Amino acid sequence: MEINRLQKLLEGVSAAPPGERPADWLRLLDIEPAADLKADLLAFAARRREVKAVTPADLKTVRAGRLAALRNELTRQGLAGFLIPRADEFQGEYVPPRAERLGWLTGFTGSAGIAVVLTEKAAIFVDGRYTLQVREEADGTLYDFGHVTDSPPETWLLENLPAGAKLGFDPWLHTVDGLVAIRQAVAAKGGTLVAVSPNPVDAVWSDQPPPPIAPVVPHPLAFTGREASDKREKIGAELAAAGLDAAIITQPASLAWLLNLRGADVPRTPLPLGFAVLHKDGTVDLFMEPLKLVRELPQHLGNGVVVAAPEGFGPALDRLGLARRRVLVDRGSAGVWVVDRLKNAGADLVMGEDPCAMQKACKNRVELDGTRAAHRRDGAAVTRFLAWLAKSAGSGKISEMEASEKLAGFRRQNENFRDLSFDTISGAGPNGAVVHYRANARTNRLITPGELYLVDSGGQYLDGTTDITRTVAIGTPPDEARDRFTRVLKGHIALGAARFPRGTSGSQLDALARASLWQAGLDYDHGTGHGVGSYLSVHEGPQRISKIPNRVPLLPGMIVSNEPGYYKTGAYGIRIENLVTVVRLEAPNEGVPELYGFETITLAPIDRNLVDLSLMAPAEIAWLDAYHARVRDTLTPLLDAETAAWLAEATAPLATIKTAV
């Protein structure tokens, strides 16, 4: 490998997340390195990833300096302000270090949000998951805080943007639909929304990492259940039938599913970053850094896929436009840059839905069997952790971070384990009320008796992706917490036991999970369920269960989470999460030709010590007893004798527990 290519490879590897398998990138070398060289290369990459520790006081100064530098750059470019979303050019939830512009500037580390920086004022807007976190991480003397729906950026701009001002945005980082309200607000002030390239944040981010380079590998048919060629040809035929010449694939998860690829360019999700053009004949032009491709990949892709460097993507869009092709672009994920490039080149643009999304969401038999197997192994790991927690946490000496690492250790012992599916949420007492809390050296608390402990975690396995939340009482729980937990449990059961006709969307079912909380004047400010991929993203669309209207019907094979919760700021958090898959049921009469329900695939005990039986209906008690019997019967053969004995007690029928009390 020539020196320039090796240098680029090492820099890119150092800018990719190390994950659980930091030596995998060595597959990208032309030769197998000797042991001493291998050690040197791994050490070099590790050193490059190291982040210099900065004290909180210094960090406050650093971030104020970054904001001042950005304002100077905006002035130089003749802009009154700039939008900084937590996004990259692929519009994904997880982004590589290079794209962490919002975090670099403000300190906010959540997975969704946007900052607006003006000459004199600035603000950060987040959703309900991050209202507490953003105030802990960002400097309130530098930024106003807003809610993306209750007090959105466009409202703030109407109050603060100078009349006639130019507001800049990076066209790679926004969708057309995502800018509609902001564009209207800017116009109402007599201003102009201006596409800016290069990004002004990049201009002042002197040590910004390069694009990541991590191995892109084939995902075997034993896990995918379908050949990539079959997927390409089927979707290509659907494009042709709709009168379309091509579709632009801008979501890496769709690209990975379509071509049976997996990568490691972003944290906790096996995504290879790249773009693709899928033609109506089923052929694909794939635009991806060639250094990322393992040696066996060309044979896996076959003759129907042509690989080119990322720089070729723009010219490929131009060629589609010059040929006046009718091109499908996903309105929810394609950046403004892609849309404008096609329009300007003369393409007949059709703004629609990603053609891979629904087929990816509706898992085939092989994928479903795989995820069930992954959940059995994962459930055994979680059960070993809960048994350990029951034995150890009462001492008051176990910290949130220690507990999180213990759980990760159990998962690492599992077959097909590749990574966690997200950074574990390990929150004791008041930290559990921070919906997407991440324990760190500054916030780390001991898990102490008399508190609730919330742990939300998951694993990435070759045969499936898991996501589970359990809330555990450490010692004797307060009566209020038992009431809230039981109401959350009632909602969880109501949703898990739901039966619904074909065509029902998650939005129509969301109220089932909230009804018991609503009766007590309570609620939670996050969605009830998100789709989950098959060794892909733990948050996958287009299906979801939420108060936010969603027209996508729940169909057999879809996997979605069932996770109602309740959060009392400064006290505790409660969430109960299982993954379920949509299954076809026998219709009760001719009036319902197709009836669907949920099969719960997550297997781990739910803490009975937090259940207030006086609030539970007989059918709800029967549901929990049946679920626990299934957990016990399925997991016991996978456990050691001591853990199996603990599980037998933890899953005993509620009536037995009531009698014992």
C-alpha positions as CSV (number, residue, x, y, z in Angstrom):
1,M,0.0,0.0,0.0
2,E,1.5,3.3,-1.1
3,I,2.4,5.8,1.7
4,N,-0.3,8.4,0.8
5,R,-3.1,5.8,0.8
6,L,-1.8,4.4,4.1
7,Q,-1.7,7.8,5.6
8,K,-5.3,8.5,4.5
9,L,-6.4,5.1,5.8
10,L,-4.8,5.6,9.2
11,E,-6.4,9.1,9.5
12,G,-9.8,7.8,8.5
13,V,-9.5,4.8,10.8
14,S,-8.7,7.1,13.7
15,A,-11.8,9.2,12.9
16,A,-14.1,6.1,13.0
17,P,-15.5,4.9,16.3
18,P,-13.4,2.0,17.8
19,G,-16.4,0.0,18.8
20,E,-15.9,-3.4,20.4
21,R,-13.6,-4.7,17.7
22,P,-10.9,-2.1,17.2
23,A,-8.6,-4.4,15.2
24,D,-11.1,-5.1,12.5
25,W,-9.8,-2.3,10.3
26,L,-6.6,-4.2,9.7
27,R,-8.6,-6.2,7.1
28,L,-8.2,-3.1,4.9
29,L,-4.5,-3.5,4.5
30,D,-3.1,-5.2,1.4
31,I,-1.1,-7.7,3.5
32,E,-1.4,-9.3,6.9
33,P,1.0,-7.3,9.1
34,A,3.5,-9.0,11.4
35,A,2.7,-9.0,15.1
36,D,4.9,-6.1,16.0
37,L,3.7,-3.9,13.1
38,K,0.1,-4.8,14.0
39,A,0.6,-3.7,17.6
40,D,2.2,-0.4,16.4
41,L,-0.7,0.3,14.0
42,L,-3.3,-0.4,16.7
43,A,-1.5,1.8,19.2
44,F,-1.2,4.6,16.7
45,A,-5.0,4.5,15.9
46,A,-5.7,4.5,19.7
47,R,-3.5,7.5,20.3
48,R,-5.1,9.4,17.5
49,R,-8.6,8.8,19.1
50,E,-7.6,10.1,22.5
51,V,-9.4,13.2,23.6
52,K,-7.4,15.6,25.8
53,A,-9.2,16.1,29.2
54,V,-10.4,19.6,29.8
55,T,-11.7,21.0,33.1
56,P,-15.3,22.3,33.2
57,A,-14.1,25.8,33.8
58,D,-11.7,25.7,30.8
59,L,-14.4,24.0,28.7
60,K,-16.7,26.9,29.3
61,T,-14.1,29.3,28.0
62,V,-13.3,27.1,25.0
63,R,-16.9,26.9,24.0
64,A,-17.4,30.7,24.3
65,G,-14.3,31.1,22.1
66,R,-15.7,28.7,19.5
67,L,-19.0,30.6,19.4
68,A,-17.1,33.9,19.0
69,A,-15.0,32.5,16.2
70,L,-18.1,31.3,14.4
71,R,-19.7,34.7,14.7
72,N,-16.5,36.3,13.2
73,E,-16.7,33.8,10.3
74,L,-20.4,34.6,9.7
75,T,-19.6,38.3,9.6
76,R,-16.8,37.6,7.1
77,Q,-19.3,35.8,4.9
78,G,-22.0,38.5,5.2
79,L,-24.4,36.4,7.2
80,A,-26.5,37.4,10.2
81,G,-26.8,33.9,11.4
82,F,-26.4,30.2,10.8
83,L,-28.3,26.9,11.5
84,I,-26.3,24.1,13.1
85,P,-28.4,20.9,13.2
86,R,-27.2,17.7,14.8
87,A,-27.0,16.0,11.5
88,D,-24.6,14.8,8.7
89,E,-25.2,14.6,5.0
90,F,-27.0,11.2,5.5
91,Q,-29.5,12.6,7.9
92,G,-28.9,9.7,10.4
93,E,-29.4,9.6,14.1
94,Y,-25.8,8.5,14.6
95,V,-23.1,10.6,13.1
96,P,-19.3,10.2,12.8
97,P,-17.0,12.5,14.9
98,R,-16.5,14.8,11.9
99,A,-20.2,15.7,11.9
100,E,-20.6,16.4,15.6
101,R,-20.7,20.1,14.9
102,L,-23.5,20.8,17.3
103,G,-21.7,19.1,20.1
104,W,-18.3,20.7,19.3
105,L,-19.9,24.1,19.4
106,T,-22.3,23.9,22.3
107,G,-21.4,20.8,24.4
108,F,-24.8,19.2,23.8
109,T,-24.4,15.5,23.1
110,G,-27.9,14.4,22.4
111,S,-28.9,12.6,19.2
112,A,-31.4,15.3,18.0
113,G,-31.4,19.1,18.2
114,I,-30.5,22.3,16.3
115,A,-28.8,25.5,17.2
116,V,-29.4,28.9,15.7
117,V,-26.5,31.4,16.0
118,L,-27.0,35.1,15.3
119,T,-24.6,37.9,15.8
120,E,-25.9,38.8,19.3
121,K,-27.9,35.8,20.4
122,A,-28.0,32.1,20.0
123,A,-30.4,29.3,21.0
124,I,-30.6,25.5,21.1
125,F,-33.8,23.5,20.4
126,V,-34.3,19.9,21.5
127,D,-37.2,17.5,21.9
128,G,-38.7,16.2,25.2
129,R,-36.0,13.6,25.6
130,Y,-33.3,16.2,26.1
131,T,-34.9,19.1,27.9
132,L,-32.9,18.3,31.1
133,Q,-29.8,17.2,29.4
134,V,-29.3,20.2,27.2
135,R,-29.4,22.5,30.3
136,E,-26.7,20.4,32.0
137,E,-24.4,20.3,29.0
138,A,-24.7,23.6,27.2
139,D,-24.0,27.1,28.7
140,G,-27.2,29.0,29.5
141,T,-25.3,32.3,29.5
142,L,-24.5,31.7,25.8
143,Y,-27.7,30.0,24.5
144,D,-31.4,30.2,25.0
145,F,-33.2,26.9,25.3
146,G,-36.2,25.9,23.3
147,H,-38.4,22.9,22.6
148,V,-38.6,21.9,18.9
149,T,-42.4,21.8,18.9
150,D,-43.6,23.9,21.8
151,S,-41.1,26.8,21.2
152,P,-39.5,26.0,17.8
153,P,-36.7,27.7,16.0
154,E,-39.0,29.6,13.6
155,T,-40.8,31.3,16.5
156,W,-37.4,32.3,18.1
157,L,-36.3,33.7,14.7
158,L,-39.4,35.8,14.3
159,E,-38.5,37.4,17.6
160,N,-34.7,37.7,17.2
161,L,-33.7,37.7,13.5
162,P,-32.9,41.2,12.3
163,A,-35.2,42.5,9.5
164,G,-33.8,41.8,6.0
165,A,-31.0,39.5,7.3
166,K,-29.3,36.6,5.6
167,L,-29.6,33.4,7.5
168,G,-27.2,30.6,6.3
169,F,-27.6,26.9,6.2
170,D,-25.5,23.9,5.0
171,P,-27.6,22.3,2.2
172,W,-26.1,18.9,3.0
173,L,-27.5,18.9,6.5
174,H,-31.2,19.9,5.9
175,T,-34.0,18.4,4.0
176,V,-36.4,20.5,1.9
177,D,-39.3,19.7,4.2
178,G,-37.3,20.4,7.3
179,L,-36.6,24.0,6.3
180,V,-40.2,25.0,5.3
181,A,-41.2,26.6,8.6
182,I,-37.8,28.3,9.0
183,R,-37.9,29.6,5.4
184,Q,-41.3,31.1,6.1
185,A,-40.1,32.8,9.3
186,V,-37.1,34.3,7.5
187,A,-39.3,35.5,4.7
188,A,-41.7,37.1,7.2
189,K,-38.7,39.1,8.5
190,G,-37.9,40.2,4.9
191,G,-34.8,38.1,5.0
192,T,-33.2,35.4,2.9
193,L,-32.3,31.8,3.7
194,V,-28.9,31.2,2.0
195,A,-27.3,27.9,1.2
196,V,-23.6,28.1,2.3
197,S,-20.7,26.0,1.3
198,P,-18.3,25.2,2.9
199,N,-19.9,25.0,6.3
200,P,-18.8,28.0,8.5
201,V,-18.4,25.7,11.5
202,D,-15.9,23.6,9.5
203,A,-14.0,26.8,8.7
204,V,-13.3,27.5,12.4
205,W,-13.0,23.9,13.6
206,S,-9.2,23.6,13.2
207,D,-8.9,20.0,14.4
208,Q,-12.0,18.6,12.8
209,P,-11.6,14.9,12.2
210,P,-11.6,13.6,8.6
211,P,-14.3,11.3,7.2
212,P,-14.3,7.9,8.9
213,I,-12.9,4.8,7.4
214,A,-14.1,1.4,8.7
215,P,-14.4,-1.9,7.0
216,V,-17.4,-2.5,4.8
217,V,-18.2,-6.2,4.8
218,P,-20.7,-8.6,3.2
219,H,-23.6,-9.6,5.5
220,P,-24.2,-13.3,4.9
221,L,-27.4,-14.7,3.4
222,A,-27.8,-16.8,6.6
223,F,-28.7,-13.6,8.3
224,T,-30.3,-11.6,5.6
225,G,-32.6,-14.2,4.1
226,R,-32.5,-12.6,0.7
227,E,-29.8,-12.1,-2.0
228,A,-28.9,-8.5,-2.7
229,S,-29.5,-9.1,-6.4
230,D,-33.1,-10.2,-5.6
231,K,-33.7,-7.0,-3.7
232,R,-32.1,-4.8,-6.4
233,E,-34.1,-6.4,-9.2
234,K,-37.4,-6.3,-7.3
235,I,-37.2,-2.7,-6.3
236,G,-35.9,-1.8,-9.8
237,A,-39.0,-3.4,-11.3
238,E,-41.2,-1.4,-9.0
239,L,-39.5,1.8,-10.1
240,A,-40.0,0.9,-13.7
241,A,-43.7,0.1,-13.0
242,A,-44.1,3.5,-11.5
243,G,-42.6,5.2,-14.5
244,L,-39.4,6.1,-12.7
245,D,-35.9,5.7,-14.2
246,A,-33.9,5.7,-10.9
247,A,-34.0,6.3,-7.2
248,I,-31.4,8.1,-5.1
249,I,-30.5,6.1,-1.9
250,T,-29.3,8.6,0.7
251,Q,-29.9,6.6,3.9
252,P,-27.0,4.3,4.8
253,A,-29.3,1.8,6.5
254,S,-31.2,1.4,3.2
255,L,-28.0,1.1,1.3
256,A,-26.7,-1.6,3.8
257,W,-30.0,-3.5,3.5
258,L,-30.2,-3.3,-0.2
259,L,-26.7,-4.5,-0.9
260,N,-26.4,-6.8,2.2
261,L,-23.5,-4.8,3.5
262,R,-22.5,-3.7,7.0
263,G,-19.9,-1.2,8.2
264,A,-18.7,0.7,11.3
265,D,-18.5,4.3,10.3
266,V,-20.8,5.6,13.1
267,P,-21.1,4.6,16.7
268,R,-23.1,1.6,17.8
269,T,-24.7,1.0,14.4
270,P,-23.2,-1.2,11.6
271,L,-23.6,1.4,8.9
272,P,-21.3,2.0,5.9
273,L,-21.6,5.7,4.9
274,G,-22.2,6.3,1.2
275,F,-24.8,7.1,-1.5
276,A,-26.2,5.1,-4.3
277,V,-28.2,5.4,-7.5
278,L,-30.6,2.5,-8.0
279,H,-31.6,2.2,-11.7
280,K,-34.9,0.7,-12.9
281,D,-33.0,-2.3,-14.4
282,G,-31.8,-3.2,-10.9
283,T,-28.2,-2.0,-11.3
284,V,-26.6,0.3,-8.7
285,D,-24.0,3.0,-8.8
286,L,-22.4,3.0,-5.3
287,F,-20.5,6.0,-4.1
288,M,-18.2,5.1,-1.2
289,E,-14.6,5.5,-0.2
290,P,-12.8,2.6,-1.9
291,L,-10.4,2.3,1.0
292,K,-13.3,1.0,3.1
293,L,-14.0,-2.0,1.0
294,V,-12.6,-5.4,2.2
295,R,-11.0,-7.5,-0.5
296,E,-13.9,-9.9,-1.0
297,L,-16.5,-7.2,-1.4
298,P,-16.4,-6.8,-5.2
299,Q,-17.2,-10.5,-5.6
300,H,-20.1,-10.1,-3.2
301,L,-21.5,-7.1,-5.0
302,G,-21.3,-8.7,-8.4
303,N,-21.5,-7.1,-11.9
304,G,-24.7,-5.3,-11.1
305,V,-23.0,-2.8,-8.8
306,V,-20.4,-0.3,-9.9
307,V,-18.3,1.3,-7.1
308,A,-17.0,4.9,-7.4
309,A,-15.4,7.4,-5.1
310,P,-17.7,9.8,-3.2
311,E,-16.6,12.6,-5.4
312,G,-18.4,11.0,-8.3
313,F,-21.9,11.3,-6.7
314,G,-22.5,14.9,-7.9
315,P,-21.5,14.2,-11.5
316,A,-23.7,11.1,-11.5
317,L,-26.7,13.3,-10.5
318,D,-25.8,15.7,-13.3
319,R,-25.9,12.9,-15.8
320,L,-29.3,11.9,-14.7
321,G,-30.4,15.5,-15.1
322,L,-28.9,15.9,-18.5
323,A,-30.6,12.8,-19.7
324,R,-33.9,14.1,-18.4
325,R,-34.4,11.1,-16.2
326,R,-37.4,10.8,-13.9
327,V,-35.7,10.3,-10.5
328,L,-37.2,9.4,-7.1
329,V,-35.8,11.1,-4.0
330,D,-36.9,10.5,-0.4
331,R,-38.4,13.7,0.9
332,G,-37.6,12.8,4.5
333,S,-33.9,12.1,4.2
334,A,-32.4,13.6,1.1
335,G,-30.5,16.8,1.7
336,V,-31.2,20.0,-0.1
337,W,-27.9,19.7,-1.9
338,V,-29.1,16.5,-3.6
339,V,-32.5,17.9,-4.5
340,D,-31.0,21.1,-5.9
341,R,-28.3,19.3,-7.8
342,L,-30.8,17.2,-9.6
343,K,-33.2,20.1,-10.3
344,N,-30.4,22.3,-11.6
345,A,-29.2,19.5,-13.9
346,G,-32.7,19.1,-15.4
347,A,-33.9,15.9,-13.8
348,D,-37.7,15.2,-13.6
349,L,-37.7,15.0,-9.8
350,V,-40.3,13.0,-7.8
351,M,-40.3,13.7,-4.1
352,G,-41.5,10.5,-2.4
353,E,-40.5,7.7,-0.1
354,D,-37.3,5.6,0.1
355,P,-38.1,2.6,-2.0
356,C,-36.2,0.3,0.4
357,A,-37.9,1.5,3.6
358,M,-41.0,-0.7,3.8
359,Q,-39.3,-3.9,2.6
360,K,-36.5,-3.3,5.1
361,A,-39.0,-2.7,7.9
362,C,-41.0,-5.9,7.2
363,K,-38.5,-8.6,8.2
364,N,-38.5,-11.9,6.4
365,R,-38.7,-15.3,8.1
366,V,-34.9,-15.6,8.4
367,E,-34.5,-12.2,9.9
368,L,-37.3,-12.8,12.4
369,D,-35.9,-16.2,13.4
370,G,-32.5,-14.5,13.8
371,T,-33.8,-11.7,16.0
372,R,-35.7,-14.1,18.2
373,A,-32.5,-16.1,18.7
374,A,-30.6,-12.9,19.4
375,H,-33.2,-11.8,22.0
376,R,-33.0,-15.1,23.8
377,R,-29.2,-14.8,24.2
378,D,-29.6,-11.1,25.1
379,G,-32.4,-11.9,27.6
380,A,-30.1,-14.3,29.3
381,A,-27.4,-11.7,29.6
382,V,-29.8,-9.1,31.0
383,T,-31.2,-11.7,33.5
384,R,-27.6,-12.5,34.7
385,F,-27.2,-8.7,35.1
386,L,-30.4,-8.3,37.1
387,A,-29.5,-11.2,39.3
388,W,-26.1,-9.7,40.0
389,L,-27.8,-6.3,40.6
390,A,-30.2,-7.8,43.1
391,K,-27.3,-9.3,45.0
392,S,-24.9,-6.3,44.8
393,A,-26.7,-3.0,44.5
394,G,-28.1,-3.0,48.1
395,S,-24.6,-2.3,49.4
396,G,-24.7,1.2,48.0
397,K,-21.3,0.7,46.5
398,I,-22.1,0.0,42.9
399,S,-22.0,3.1,40.6
400,E,-24.0,3.7,37.4
401,M,-20.9,3.3,35.3
402,E,-19.9,0.1,37.0
403,A,-23.4,-1.4,36.5
404,S,-23.3,-0.4,32.8
405,E,-20.0,-2.1,32.2
406,K,-21.1,-5.2,34.1
407,L,-24.1,-5.5,31.8
408,A,-21.9,-5.0,28.7
409,G,-19.6,-7.7,30.0
410,F,-22.5,-10.2,30.1
411,R,-23.5,-9.3,26.5
412,R,-19.9,-9.7,25.2
413,Q,-20.0,-13.4,26.1
414,N,-22.8,-14.0,23.7
415,E,-22.5,-15.7,20.3
416,N,-22.7,-13.2,17.3
417,F,-22.2,-10.2,19.5
418,R,-20.6,-7.3,17.7
419,D,-21.4,-4.1,19.7
420,L,-23.9,-2.4,21.9
421,S,-26.8,-1.0,20.0
422,F,-26.4,2.4,21.8
423,D,-24.6,3.8,24.8
424,T,-26.3,2.3,27.9
425,I,-28.6,4.5,29.9
426,S,-27.8,3.7,33.5
427,G,-29.6,6.1,35.7
428,A,-30.0,5.9,39.5
429,G,-32.5,8.1,41.4
430,P,-32.8,11.5,39.8
431,N,-30.5,10.6,36.9
432,G,-33.1,8.1,35.7
433,A,-35.5,11.1,35.1
434,V,-33.1,12.3,32.3
435,V,-34.7,10.4,29.4
436,H,-31.4,9.8,27.4
437,Y,-29.0,10.1,30.3
438,R,-25.4,9.0,29.8
439,A,-23.3,8.5,33.0
440,N,-19.9,10.1,32.9
441,A,-17.2,10.9,35.4
442,R,-19.0,14.1,36.5
443,T,-22.5,12.7,36.8
444,N,-21.8,9.1,38.0
445,R,-23.9,8.3,41.1
446,L,-23.9,5.3,43.4
447,I,-27.0,3.1,43.2
448,T,-28.4,3.3,46.7
449,P,-31.2,1.7,48.6
450,G,-34.6,3.5,48.5
451,E,-34.1,4.6,44.9
452,L,-35.2,3.4,41.5
453,Y,-32.6,2.4,39.0
454,L,-33.4,2.6,35.3
455,V,-31.3,0.7,32.7
456,D,-32.0,1.1,29.0
457,S,-29.6,-1.0,26.9
458,G,-29.2,-3.2,23.8
459,G,-26.9,-5.2,21.7
460,Q,-25.9,-5.5,18.1
461,Y,-25.7,-9.2,17.0
462,L,-25.1,-10.5,13.5
463,D,-28.6,-12.0,13.7
464,G,-30.5,-9.1,15.3
465,T,-30.6,-5.9,17.2
466,T,-32.0,-5.6,20.7
467,D,-33.3,-2.8,22.9
468,I,-34.7,-3.3,26.4
469,T,-35.4,-1.1,29.4
470,R,-36.0,-2.3,33.0
471,T,-36.7,-0.2,36.1
472,V,-35.6,-1.8,39.3
473,A,-36.4,-0.9,43.0
474,I,-33.3,-0.9,45.1
475,G,-34.6,-1.8,48.5
476,T,-38.1,-0.8,49.4
477,P,-39.7,1.6,46.8
478,P,-41.8,4.6,47.8
479,D,-45.6,4.2,47.4
480,E,-45.7,6.9,44.8
481,A,-43.1,5.2,42.6
482,R,-45.0,1.9,42.8
483,D,-48.2,3.7,41.7
484,R,-46.4,5.3,38.7
485,F,-44.6,2.1,37.8
486,T,-47.8,0.2,37.8
487,R,-49.5,2.7,35.6
488,V,-46.6,2.5,33.1
489,L,-46.9,-1.3,33.3
490,K,-50.6,-1.2,32.6
491,G,-49.9,0.9,29.5
492,H,-47.2,-1.5,28.4
493,I,-49.6,-4.4,28.8
494,A,-52.4,-2.7,27.0
495,L,-50.2,-2.0,24.0
496,G,-48.6,-5.4,24.0
497,A,-52.0,-7.1,24.1
498,A,-53.5,-4.9,21.4
499,R,-55.4,-6.4,18.5
500,F,-56.0,-4.2,15.4
501,P,-57.2,-4.4,11.8
502,R,-55.0,-4.0,8.7
503,G,-54.2,-0.4,8.0
504,T,-53.8,0.6,11.7
505,S,-50.9,3.0,12.3
506,G,-48.9,3.3,15.5
507,S,-50.4,6.7,16.1
508,Q,-53.8,5.1,16.5
509,L,-52.5,2.8,19.2
510,D,-50.4,5.3,21.2
511,A,-53.2,6.2,23.6
512,L,-53.4,2.6,24.9
513,A,-50.0,3.1,26.5
514,R,-50.8,6.4,28.1
515,A,-54.4,5.9,29.3
516,S,-53.6,4.8,32.8
517,L,-51.2,7.7,33.3
518,W,-53.7,10.1,31.8
519,Q,-56.2,9.0,34.4
520,A,-53.9,10.3,37.1
521,G,-53.0,13.5,35.2
522,L,-49.6,12.2,34.1
523,D,-47.8,11.7,30.8
524,Y,-44.4,11.3,29.2
525,D,-42.8,13.5,26.5
526,H,-41.4,10.9,24.1
527,G,-42.8,8.4,21.6
528,T,-44.1,5.1,22.8
529,G,-42.4,3.0,20.1
530,H,-39.8,3.1,17.4
531,G,-38.9,0.6,14.7
532,V,-35.9,-1.6,15.0
533,G,-33.6,-2.9,12.3
534,S,-32.1,-6.4,11.7
535,Y,-28.5,-5.9,12.7
536,L,-29.0,-2.3,11.7
537,S,-30.2,0.8,13.4
538,V,-31.9,0.4,16.8
539,H,-34.2,3.3,15.7
540,E,-35.6,2.5,12.3
541,G,-38.5,4.0,10.3
542,P,-40.9,4.4,8.8
543,Q,-43.2,2.9,11.4
544,R,-43.5,4.3,14.9
545,I,-45.9,4.5,17.9
546,S,-46.4,8.1,18.9
547,K,-48.8,10.9,19.5
548,I,-47.3,12.6,16.4
549,P,-49.5,11.6,13.4
550,N,-48.0,8.8,11.3
551,R,-49.9,7.3,8.4
552,V,-47.5,4.2,8.0
553,P,-49.5,1.1,8.8
554,L,-48.2,-1.6,11.1
555,L,-47.5,-4.7,9.0
556,P,-46.5,-8.2,9.7
557,G,-42.7,-8.6,10.2
558,M,-42.2,-5.0,11.5
559,I,-40.4,-4.8,14.8
560,V,-41.2,-1.9,17.1
561,S,-40.6,-1.0,20.7
562,N,-43.2,-0.9,23.4
563,E,-41.8,1.6,26.0
564,P,-44.1,3.9,27.9
565,G,-42.6,5.7,30.9
566,Y,-42.9,8.4,33.5
567,Y,-40.3,10.8,34.8
568,K,-40.3,12.9,37.9
569,T,-37.6,15.6,37.6
570,G,-35.1,15.4,40.5
571,A,-36.4,12.1,41.8
572,Y,-36.7,9.1,39.5
573,G,-37.4,7.8,36.1
574,I,-39.6,4.8,35.0
575,R,-39.6,3.0,31.7
576,I,-40.6,-0.5,30.7
577,E,-39.5,-1.5,27.2
578,N,-39.8,-4.7,25.2
579,L,-39.5,-5.2,21.5
580,V,-42.5,-6.6,19.7
581,T,-43.1,-7.8,16.2
582,V,-46.3,-7.4,14.3
583,V,-48.0,-10.8,13.6
584,R,-51.1,-11.8,11.7
585,L,-53.9,-13.2,13.9
586,E,-57.0,-15.2,13.1
587,A,-59.8,-12.6,12.2
588,P,-62.8,-13.0,14.6
589,N,-65.4,-12.4,11.9
590,E,-65.9,-11.6,8.3
591,G,-65.9,-7.9,9.0
592,V,-62.2,-7.9,9.8
593,P,-60.4,-9.7,6.9
594,E,-57.0,-9.2,8.5
595,L,-56.3,-8.8,12.2
596,Y,-52.9,-8.1,13.6
597,G,-51.3,-8.2,17.0
598,F,-47.9,-8.1,18.7
599,E,-45.5,-10.9,19.6
600,T,-43.2,-9.8,22.4
601,I,-39.7,-10.9,21.6
602,T,-37.8,-9.4,24.5
603,L,-37.3,-11.8,27.3
604,A,-36.3,-10.6,30.8
605,P,-38.2,-10.3,34.2
606,I,-40.1,-7.1,35.1
607,D,-39.6,-6.1,38.7
608,R,-42.7,-7.3,40.7
609,N,-41.6,-5.4,43.8
610,L,-42.8,-2.2,42.0
611,V,-46.2,-3.6,41.1
612,D,-49.2,-2.2,43.1
613,L,-51.6,-5.1,42.7
614,S,-54.6,-2.9,43.8
615,L,-54.3,-1.1,40.4
616,M,-54.0,-4.3,38.3
617,A,-57.0,-5.9,36.6
618,P,-57.2,-9.7,36.5
619,A,-56.4,-9.7,32.8
620,E,-53.3,-7.6,33.4
621,I,-52.1,-9.9,36.1
622,A,-52.7,-12.9,33.8
623,W,-50.6,-11.2,31.1
624,L,-47.7,-10.5,33.3
625,D,-47.8,-14.0,34.8
626,A,-47.9,-15.6,31.3
627,Y,-45.0,-13.4,30.2
628,H,-42.9,-14.3,33.2
629,A,-43.6,-18.0,32.7
630,R,-42.4,-17.7,29.1
631,V,-39.3,-15.8,30.3
632,R,-38.6,-18.5,32.9
633,D,-39.1,-21.4,30.5
634,T,-37.1,-20.0,27.7
635,L,-34.1,-18.6,29.6
636,T,-33.6,-21.1,32.3
637,P,-31.7,-23.6,30.1
638,L,-29.3,-20.7,29.2
639,L,-28.4,-19.8,32.8
640,D,-26.2,-21.0,35.5
641,A,-27.9,-22.7,38.5
642,E,-27.7,-19.6,40.8
643,T,-29.1,-17.2,38.3
644,A,-31.8,-19.7,37.3
645,A,-32.9,-19.9,41.0
646,W,-33.1,-16.2,41.2
647,L,-35.1,-16.0,37.9
648,A,-37.6,-18.6,39.3
649,E,-38.3,-16.3,42.3
650,A,-38.3,-13.2,40.2
651,T,-40.9,-14.6,37.8
652,A,-43.2,-16.4,40.3
653,P,-46.9,-15.7,39.8
654,L,-48.1,-12.4,41.3
655,A,-50.8,-14.2,43.3
656,T,-48.0,-16.2,45.1
657,I,-46.2,-13.0,45.9
658,K,-49.4,-11.4,47.2
659,T,-50.0,-14.4,49.5
660,A,-46.4,-14.4,50.7
661,V,-46.7,-10.7,51.6
